[in-house]
Amino acid sequence: MPVVIEGIKEVLGGLDVIDEEMRRRIVFITEPMMRKVAAKAQGYVPGNQDVLSGWAKPISSPDIKYKPFPKYDAAVARAGIGYNRGENKTFANGWKVASYVYNASRPGAIYEVAGRLNPEGRAPFTFRHEGSGTYTKKSARSRALQEYKSNNPFASQQFVAALPKVTSQPKIKDIRGGGRKTKGRLIYRAWAEDSPEIYRAVIRAVNVTAELFNKKTEIKKAA
């Protein structure tokens, strides 16, 4: 005796809308959490008196012919941090939620990541190739060493040493870590603290969507 499956049309229709439903649910749940990350990051911006005094001073000469190191201003750095919902669209191969917290000011970005590549700051010299295929350092006066053209070749080391350490992201099960590029002092610090909760919220949103989908598209069998 043949088996008739009822509800196939409803299931197929449900598959067409489940991506959109899941996207809306994730945006609804995560948006206030992402705004909290932005607000927390703004709270980590140090005051002008809390950074190296020379960084907060205005440019001394208006006639310089090069792009100067950006002057630090806590108000500018704080105003440069915010939240954006991004391009939350549904594509042919699925949905994409691109909500993000941004750090748009130059001084804020420098404070965020300075020393991430070189934790001790840039060395005051660079190795110069001597043509033999190797780099050598025979002595402090070796021609293999070339100092950077700066009035203070140790400025990078002094600058990074005066900053707090960058914060690394926590290890979360089944979530791939971002490595060095996800270390920082403002947004990345706030994200490190709040990301476990946000990931859990996303998983809950996915599970709730799946449960509602199953309830709405129950397949009945009739013989």
KOLPATOR-362966 format. One line per field, with one value per residue (C-alpha): residue number from 1; x, y, z; chain. Coordinates in nm, 4 decimals. Layout:
! KOLPATOR-362966
nr: NUM:...
u: X:...
v: Y:...
w: Z:...
kette: A:...
This chain:
! KOLPATOR-362966
nr: 1:2:3:4:5:6:7:8:9:10:11:12:13:14:15:16:17:18:19:20:21:22:23:24:25:26:27:28:29:30:31:32:33:34:35:36:37:38:39:40:41:42:43:44:45:46:47:48:49:50:51:52:53:54:55:56:57:58:59:60:61:62:63:64:65:66:67:68:69:70:71:72:73:74:75:76:77:78:79:80:81:82:83:84:85:86:87:88:89:90:91:92:93:94:95:96:97:98:99:100:101:102:103:104:105:106:107:108:109:110:111:112:113:114:115:116:117:118:119:120:121:122:123:124:125:126:127:128:129:130:131:132:133:134:135:136:137:138:139:140:141:142:143:144:145:146:147:148:149:150:151:152:153:154:155:156:157:158:159:160:161:162:163:164:165:166:167:168:169:170:171:172:173:174:175:176:177:178:179:180:181:182:183:184:185:186:187:188:189:190:191:192:193:194:195:196:197:198:199:200:201:202:203:204:205:206:207:208:209:210:211:212:213:214:215:216:217:218:219:220:221:222:223
u: 0.0000:0.1547:0.2566:0.1451:0.3588:0.1588:0.3092:0.5941:0.4749:0.4754:0.8249:0.9687:0.8040:0.9455:1.2961:1.2646:1.2001:1.4033:1.7235:1.5500:1.3841:1.7149:1.8928:1.6281:1.6379:2.0185:2.0201:1.7470:1.9368:2.2906:2.2341:2.2003:2.4946:2.7109:2.6117:2.7246:3.0655:3.0966:3.0030:3.2470:3.5257:3.4573:3.4957:3.8450:3.9697:4.2297:4.2181:4.4693:4.6557:4.6903:4.9064:5.2601:5.2527:5.4124:5.1393:4.8649:5.0561:4.9644:5.1972:5.4669:5.5428:5.2802:5.5422:5.6311:5.6412:5.5513:5.2415:5.2855:5.2081:4.8444:4.7947:4.6055:4.2687:4.0543:3.7318:3.8195:3.9180:3.5988:3.3769:3.5434:3.4091:3.0585:2.8284:2.7034:2.4491:2.6432:2.5097:2.2727:2.1559:2.0442:2.2526:2.2012:2.4266:2.2812:2.2506:2.5134:2.5038:2.7770:2.7146:3.0350:3.1931:3.4334:3.7240:3.7503:3.9936:4.3677:4.4724:4.2137:4.3387:4.6998:4.6147:4.4174:4.6946:5.0334:5.2842:5.0650:5.3239:5.6304:5.5461:5.8706:5.8331:6.0295:6.4047:6.6086:6.7964:6.7388:6.9646:7.1104:7.1887:7.5628:7.5338:7.6454:7.2952:7.2998:7.2513:7.5274:7.5876:7.9579:7.9580:7.7661:7.9446:7.8823:7.7845:7.5081:7.3229:7.1415:6.9646:6.6257:6.6314:6.4744:6.5696:6.4846:6.5371:6.4084:6.0736:5.8793:6.0093:5.9336:5.5867:5.4807:5.6340:5.4052:5.0902:4.9019:4.9368:4.7015:4.4224:4.4000:4.0731:3.9560:3.9476:3.5890:3.4940:3.4313:3.5252:3.8449:4.0724:4.1853:4.5471:4.7484:4.5019:4.2329:4.4428:4.3839:4.3141:3.9702:3.7284:3.9212:3.9415:3.5659:3.5006:3.7235:3.5084:3.1672:3.2173:3.1466:2.8028:2.7355:2.8316:2.6000:2.3187:2.3734:2.3570:2.0346:1.8865:1.9723:1.8249:1.5026:1.4577:1.5055:1.2549:0.9917:1.0509:0.9967:0.6724:0.5346:0.6232:0.5163:0.4975:0.2090:0.1972:-0.1167:-0.1542
v: 0.0000:0.3373:0.5916:0.9490:1.2247:1.5354:1.8777:1.8746:2.2033:2.3661:2.2350:2.3722:2.7055:2.7097:2.6480:2.9615:3.1812:3.0143:3.1969:3.5335:3.4460:3.3338:3.6474:3.8748:3.6866:3.7049:4.0780:4.1393:3.9517:4.0694:4.4379:4.5567:4.3363:4.4869:4.8365:4.7398:4.6380:4.9798:5.1625:4.9530:5.0228:5.3963:5.3593:5.2152:5.5240:5.6896:6.0590:6.3046:6.3019:5.9204:5.8935:6.0136:6.3907:6.4538:6.2635:6.4976:6.8128:7.0015:6.9948:7.2517:7.3687:7.4461:7.4355:7.0667:6.8928:6.5428:6.3804:6.4181:6.1577:6.2234:6.4191:6.2257:6.3617:6.1460:6.3082:6.2361:5.8770:5.8193:5.9710:5.7530:5.4328:5.3210:5.0440:4.9725:4.7103:4.6522:4.4802:4.2257:4.0633:3.7252:3.5885:3.2953:3.0760:3.1847:3.4814:3.7162:3.9223:4.1838:4.3908:4.5437:4.7905:5.0340:5.2518:5.5307:5.7845:5.7715:5.8243:5.5685:5.3120:5.3696:5.3256:5.0110:4.8194:4.9844:4.7137:4.4315:4.3403:4.4340:4.4062:4.5828:4.8492:4.8816:4.8335:5.1566:5.0095:4.7845:4.5249:4.6219:4.3592:4.3381:4.1375:3.8025:3.6631:3.6967:3.9668:4.0164:4.2103:4.2011:4.4959:4.8049:4.9841:4.7097:4.8404:4.5790:4.8066:5.1131:5.3507:5.4922:5.8612:5.9920:6.2393:5.9653:5.6142:5.4691:5.6529:5.3415:5.1399:5.4215:5.4737:5.1080:5.0658:5.3418:5.1638:4.8807:4.5340:4.4366:4.1948:3.8566:3.6843:3.3931:3.0431:2.9437:2.5925:2.5510:2.9157:2.9773:3.2306:3.5404:3.5360:3.8550:4.0590:4.0323:4.1742:4.5276:4.7726:4.9169:4.7311:4.4046:4.4245:4.4790:4.2015:3.9599:4.0174:3.9995:3.7647:3.4375:3.5693:3.6933:3.3599:3.1819:3.4207:3.3463:2.9723:3.0163:3.2187:2.9429:2.6723:2.8674:2.9265:2.5573:2.4588:2.6997:2.5791:2.2173:2.3029:2.4958:2.2338:1.9100:1.6302:1.3917:1.0487:0.8828:0.5332
w: 0.0000:-0.1016:0.1592:0.1036:0.2534:0.3320:0.4057:0.1474:-0.0019:0.3412:0.4177:0.0926:0.1565:0.5062:0.3755:0.1639:0.4689:0.7437:0.6460:0.6658:0.9965:1.1446:1.0239:1.1763:1.5034:1.5286:1.4514:1.7099:1.9816:1.9075:1.8260:2.1896:2.2826:2.0081:2.1178:2.4661:2.3242:2.1582:2.4789:2.6815:2.4303:2.4604:2.8356:2.7879:2.6001:2.8274:2.9085:2.7651:3.0954:3.0854:2.7717:2.7057:2.7503:2.4133:2.2307:2.3510:2.2583:1.9391:1.6391:1.7118:1.3589:1.0929:0.8161:0.8288:0.4908:0.6062:0.7524:1.1300:1.3916:1.4858:1.8067:2.0736:2.1785:2.4060:2.2839:1.9208:1.9985:2.1962:1.9280:1.6649:1.8232:1.7345:1.6146:1.2626:1.1579:0.8367:0.5260:0.6742:0.3533:0.2303:-0.0563:-0.2928:-0.0780:0.2560:0.4905:0.6198:0.9368:0.9274:1.2402:1.3655:1.6069:1.4433:1.5560:1.2993:1.4491:1.3854:1.7501:1.8625:1.6115:1.7167:2.0842:1.9954:1.8162:1.8834:1.9727:1.8455:1.5816:1.7896:2.1622:2.2519:1.9853:1.6645:1.7028:1.6681:1.3730:1.0762:0.9187:0.5818:0.3231:0.2473:-0.0740:0.0642:0.1036:0.4814:0.7413:0.9945:1.3115:1.3855:1.6242:1.7153:1.4301:1.1759:0.8330:0.8416:1.0845:0.9643:1.2008:1.1117:1.0245:1.3431:1.6118:1.8620:1.7192:2.0488:2.0255:1.9246:2.2185:2.4623:2.3160:2.3373:2.6836:2.8145:2.6898:2.8638:2.7153:2.4346:2.5269:2.3522:2.2663:2.4825:2.3392:2.2609:2.1601:1.7850:1.7202:1.5279:1.6946:1.5098:1.6277:1.6539:1.4477:1.7147:1.9998:2.1206:2.4010:2.3196:2.0899:2.1042:2.4825:2.5082:2.2549:2.4480:2.7556:2.5870:2.2898:2.4799:2.5755:2.2211:2.0667:2.3071:2.2108:1.8398:1.9055:2.1017:1.8138:1.5664:1.7903:1.8541:1.4808:1.4094:1.6791:1.5487:1.1951:1.3004:1.4779:1.1817:0.9212:1.0820:0.8282:0.8597:0.7145:0.5875:0.4635
kette: A:A:A:A:A:A:A:A:A:A:A:A:A:A:A:A:A:A:A:A:A:A:A:A:A:A:A:A:A:A:A:A:A:A:A:A:A:A:A:A:A:A:A:A:A:A:A:A:A:A:A:A:A:A:A:A:A:A:A:A:A:A:A:A:A:A:A:A:A:A:A:A:A:A:A:A:A:A:A:A:A:A:A:A:A:A:A:A:A:A:A:A:A:A:A:A:A:A:A:A:A:A:A:A:A:A:A:A:A:A:A:A:A:A:A:A:A:A:A:A:A:A:A:A:A:A:A:A:A:A:A:A:A:A:A:A:A:A:A:A:A:A:A:A:A:A:A:A:A:A:A:A:A:A:A:A:A:A:A:A:A:A:A:A:A:A:A:A:A:A:A:A:A:A:A:A:A:A:A:A:A:A:A:A:A:A:A:A:A:A:A:A:A:A:A:A:A:A:A:A:A:A:A:A:A:A:A:A:A:A:A:A:A:A:A:A:A:A:A:A:A:A:A
